Amino acid sequence: MQDEYHKPNQDHHIPDPVAMTKTDQTKSYGYLSRFALAYTLLYVFLPSSLAQLGMSVSGLVLSALVVLVLNMALIAIFRRTEQRSLEKIECHRIGLLTAVFTLIVTSMLMIYSLYDLSASEFTMTALKENGVIPMLVISGAVGFAINYVVVTYGLWLLQRLQSRLAKSA
């Protein structure tokens, strides 16, 4: 990943479409964390809330629909506030932040729901004795990778699809 500044209008050659280049307009991790935190909370809690309301679709289909709607909403909100599309590096940053936030939230929810540990019992010793640490490492690594790929490439590809549809219309 390149992290130096890049001004697209100064290039005489066609930029690499897969390169993540930082431009003058690229937003910081701090700025993008607002989008990622809202995305994470909705991503974690919306599917279960909709399932409790009686949505008649399976868990995987419901999760896919939630991801699609969240990606569309995030892209629309970003375009409205910044008057431009997300850059590839910004999709990466949002995906990375969302994966980290999701890992934290889901790990805490797993600990509280599966192991019934109260706040006073929440120590490293208790976590080791209950076998929580190995379970969190394995499920956390897999979940982190999946969430990163789904959010990063979901945002990027949806934006590309929207721009192609807008050009053809």
N, C-alpha and C positions, 0 to 999 in steps of 0.2 A: 504494500500500500504506500503510495506516495503521499507525503504530508507537506510538501512545499506548496507555496502559492502558485496559482496558475491563472493566467488571464487568457481565456479562450479566443478573444478577438485579436490577440497578438500572434497567434500561431499561424504559420503558413502551410502547415500540413493538417491532415484530418486527425483529430485526437482519437486515441484508443477508446472504443466504447465501453470496455470493461474496466478501464483504469479508474480508480477513485482518486480524483484530484481535488485538492483544496483550492477554492477560488476566493476572491475578495468577499463574495456574498455568503460563503459557507457559514452556517450557524454553529455555535459552540455546543459542547456536550451539555453545559448548564442550561442553555436556552432550549435545546431539544428534549431535555429531561422532563419538561412540563408535558410535552406530547406523549412521551414514553410512559410516564407515570399514569396519566389518564387512560392510555391504551391498556396498560397492564391491569389496572383495577377493573376495567370493563371486560377485558379478556378473561380474567379469572372468575369474576362473579356473575357476569351476564348469562353465560350458558346455563349455569345451575338455577338462576332465577327464572329464566325462560322455561326450563324443564319443569320447575315447580308450578309454573302457571299453566302447565298442561300442553306445551308444544308437542305435537305428535310426530316429530322427526327424531331420528336416532342421535346419539351423542356425537358421533363423528360428523354427520351432516350438519347438526346444529353448530358445532365448533367451527366448521368450514364457513357456514353462513355468517357467524359472528365475526370471524377474521375478515371476510370480504367486506362486510358493512363497516367494520372499524377502519380498514385500509382506505375505503372510499371516503369515510368521514375525515380521517386524518389528512388525506391529500386535499380535500376540499377546504378544510380549515386552514391548512398551511398556505394554499393558493390565495385564499381570501386575505390572510394576514400579511403575507410576504409578496403578493402579486407575482409569483413565479412558482415553478414546479420544484419539487425536491431534487437535489443533486444526488448522485449515486452515493457519495460519501455521507450525506445526511441520512439516506436510507440505511446505510451501514450503522451509523451512530444510533439512530432510533432503534434499529434491530438489536444492537448490542445492549443498549440501556433497557429495552423492554425485556430481553432475555435475563439480564441481571435482576431486574425488579421482580419478574415472574418467578425466578428461582427463589428469591427471598420470601415472597408471599406464599408460594406453594409449599416451601419447606416448613414455614411456620404453621401453616394450616395442617400439613401432614403430622407434624409433631403433636399438635394439640388434639387432632381428631383420632389418630391411630394409637398414640401412646398415653393419652390422658394425663399428661404431665402438667401439674399446676405451675404457676410462676415460681414458687419457692423450690420446686424440684427440678427446675430447668438449669441443670449444671452439666458440665462436660462429663463428669463421672456417671451421672444418671443416663446421659445420652449414650455413652459407651456401653454401660451395663444392659441397656435395652436394645442394643444393636442398631441404634438409629444412625450413627455416623456412616457405617458402610452402605446402608440403604440410601441415605441422602447423597452420598458421593456418586453412587451408580445412577440413581434416578435423576439426580441433579445434572450430571454430565449429559445424559441422553436428552433430558428436557431442555437444557440450555441450548444444545446444538439444534434441536428441532425448532424451538422458538425463534432462535436467531435466523435460521434459514427461512422460516415461514414469514416472519415480519419483514426482514430485509428484502428478500426477493419478491415477496408479495407486493410490497409498496412499489418497488422498482418496475416490475412487470405490469402491474395495474396502471401505473402512470404511462408506460409505453403504449399499452393497449388503448388507453383513453386518448392519447395524442394521435395515434394512427386512426382511430375512429373519427376524431375531430377533423383530421385532414381529408378523410374520404367523404365527409358529409358536406 
